[in-house]
Amino acid sequence: NRVRSQLHSQGRIPRRESRVDHLARELVLRDAEVREALGASDVAAIASGTATLEGAILGTPMVIVYKESSINWHTLGRLITTDHFGLVNLIAGEEVATELMQDDLNGERLANELLLLLEPERNRVARERLREVADQLGEGGASHRAAERILEFINSGQ
């Protein structure tokens, strides 16, 4: 902020603050306590993978992001024949969360998609759709039930 203030006073950055600048002042980045941070978030950018399911369970509207090396993207991309990459969208069978992959992923596009999700009606609809996806996953405790079945198998001597 001190650098920004200096640049403002030198006239190198205009004083008018954009909506993105205003929101950026309120942005909090976390690399620990992920579940808590995700649950407390109004929106999130989530890397494609199981974290999107956690976001759905918590009901956090999201943009799914993924960027791979060009060689991997072009080589492996030809082998993938699905319309969606994010697990949330795959489970729903449709796009519930916007996916920004590879060349579609850039700062401006991500910021715009997140800002759209902050609009109250879009946010409400996104949360509703994520709740539907979470309902498709069934009740929690799958890991515990799987561990119990494995122990039962081991103890049965089979």
C-alpha positions as CSV (number, residue, x, y, z in Angstrom):
1,N,0.0,0.0,0.0
2,R,2.9,2.4,0.7
3,V,4.2,1.9,-2.8
4,R,0.7,2.4,-4.3
5,S,0.4,5.6,-2.2
6,Q,3.7,6.9,-3.5
7,L,2.7,6.1,-7.1
8,H,-0.6,7.9,-6.6
9,S,1.2,11.0,-5.2
10,Q,3.5,11.0,-8.2
11,G,0.5,10.8,-10.5
12,R,1.6,7.5,-12.0
13,I,-1.5,5.6,-10.9
14,P,-4.9,7.3,-11.1
15,R,-6.7,7.8,-7.8
16,R,-10.0,6.3,-8.9
17,E,-10.3,2.8,-7.4
18,S,-11.8,0.1,-9.5
19,R,-14.1,-2.6,-8.0
20,V,-11.2,-5.1,-8.4
21,D,-8.9,-2.8,-6.5
22,H,-11.5,-2.4,-3.8
23,L,-12.0,-6.2,-3.5
24,A,-8.3,-6.9,-3.6
25,R,-7.8,-4.9,-0.4
26,E,-10.2,-7.4,1.3
27,L,-8.6,-10.5,-0.3
28,V,-7.1,-13.0,2.1
29,L,-4.8,-15.8,0.9
30,R,-4.4,-18.9,3.0
31,D,-2.3,-22.0,2.4
32,A,-3.2,-23.7,5.7
33,E,-6.6,-24.2,7.3
34,V,-7.9,-24.8,3.8
35,R,-11.3,-26.2,4.7
36,E,-12.0,-23.4,7.2
37,A,-10.9,-20.7,4.6
38,L,-12.9,-22.3,1.9
39,G,-16.0,-22.6,4.1
40,A,-15.7,-18.9,5.0
41,S,-15.2,-17.7,1.5
42,D,-17.8,-15.9,-0.6
43,V,-16.2,-17.4,-3.8
44,A,-13.0,-19.3,-4.6
45,A,-10.7,-20.2,-7.4
46,I,-10.0,-23.9,-7.0
47,A,-7.5,-26.0,-8.9
48,S,-9.2,-28.9,-10.7
49,G,-9.2,-32.0,-8.5
50,T,-10.8,-33.3,-5.3
51,A,-10.7,-29.8,-3.8
52,T,-13.7,-28.9,-6.1
53,L,-15.7,-31.6,-4.3
54,E,-14.8,-30.1,-0.9
55,G,-15.9,-26.7,-2.2
56,A,-19.2,-28.3,-3.3
57,I,-19.7,-29.9,0.1
58,L,-19.1,-26.6,1.8
59,G,-21.3,-24.8,-0.8
60,T,-18.6,-22.3,-1.9
61,P,-19.2,-20.9,-5.4
62,M,-16.1,-21.5,-7.4
63,V,-14.2,-21.1,-10.6
64,I,-12.2,-24.2,-11.5
65,V,-8.8,-23.5,-12.8
66,Y,-6.0,-25.6,-14.2
67,K,-2.8,-24.9,-16.2
68,E,-0.4,-27.5,-17.4
69,S,2.8,-27.3,-19.4
70,S,2.1,-26.8,-23.1
71,I,3.6,-30.2,-24.1
72,N,1.5,-32.1,-21.6
73,W,-1.7,-30.2,-22.4
74,H,-1.4,-30.8,-26.1
75,T,-0.2,-34.4,-25.7
76,L,-2.7,-35.5,-23.0
77,G,-5.4,-33.2,-24.0
78,R,-6.0,-35.3,-27.1
79,L,-6.7,-38.3,-25.0
80,I,-9.4,-36.6,-22.9
81,T,-12.8,-36.8,-24.5
82,T,-15.0,-35.3,-21.8
83,D,-16.7,-31.9,-21.9
84,H,-15.7,-31.1,-18.4
85,F,-12.6,-31.4,-16.3
86,G,-13.8,-30.4,-12.8
87,L,-15.1,-33.2,-10.6
88,V,-18.1,-31.0,-9.6
89,N,-19.1,-30.6,-13.2
90,L,-18.4,-34.3,-14.1
91,I,-20.7,-35.4,-11.2
92,A,-23.4,-32.9,-12.2
93,G,-23.2,-33.8,-15.9
94,E,-23.2,-30.1,-16.8
95,E,-21.2,-27.0,-16.0
96,V,-22.1,-26.0,-12.4
97,A,-18.8,-24.1,-12.0
98,T,-17.0,-22.2,-14.8
99,E,-13.8,-23.9,-15.9
100,L,-10.8,-21.9,-16.9
101,M,-8.3,-24.2,-18.4
102,Q,-4.9,-23.6,-20.0
103,D,-5.1,-20.6,-22.4
104,D,-8.5,-19.5,-21.0
105,L,-6.9,-19.0,-17.6
106,N,-5.5,-15.5,-17.1
107,G,-5.8,-12.9,-14.3
108,E,-8.3,-10.7,-16.0
109,R,-10.7,-13.6,-16.9
110,L,-10.4,-15.2,-13.5
111,A,-11.1,-11.8,-11.8
112,N,-14.2,-11.2,-14.0
113,E,-15.6,-14.7,-13.3
114,L,-15.1,-14.3,-9.6
115,L,-16.7,-10.9,-9.6
116,L,-19.7,-12.3,-11.4
117,L,-20.0,-15.0,-8.7
118,L,-20.1,-12.3,-6.1
119,E,-23.3,-10.9,-7.5
120,P,-26.0,-11.9,-4.9
121,E,-28.4,-13.8,-7.3
122,R,-25.6,-15.6,-9.1
123,N,-24.0,-16.5,-5.8
124,R,-27.3,-17.9,-4.5
125,V,-27.9,-20.0,-7.6
126,A,-24.3,-21.3,-7.5
127,R,-24.7,-22.4,-3.9
128,E,-28.0,-24.1,-4.7
129,R,-26.5,-26.0,-7.6
130,L,-23.4,-27.0,-5.5
131,R,-25.8,-28.3,-2.8
132,E,-27.4,-30.5,-5.4
133,V,-24.0,-31.9,-6.4
134,A,-23.1,-32.5,-2.7
135,D,-26.4,-34.4,-2.3
136,Q,-25.4,-36.7,-5.2
137,L,-22.2,-37.6,-3.3
138,G,-24.3,-39.2,-0.5
139,E,-23.7,-39.0,3.2
140,G,-20.3,-38.4,4.7
141,G,-18.0,-40.9,6.3
142,A,-17.1,-42.9,3.2
143,S,-13.4,-43.2,4.3
144,H,-14.4,-44.5,7.7
145,R,-16.8,-47.0,6.2
146,A,-14.2,-48.2,3.7
147,A,-11.6,-48.6,6.5
148,E,-14.1,-50.7,8.6
149,R,-14.7,-53.0,5.6
150,I,-11.0,-53.5,5.1
151,L,-10.5,-54.3,8.7
152,E,-13.4,-56.7,8.7
153,F,-11.9,-58.4,5.6
154,I,-8.4,-58.7,7.3
155,N,-9.9,-60.0,10.5
156,S,-12.0,-62.6,8.7
157,G,-8.8,-64.3,7.5
158,Q,-9.8,-64.4,3.9
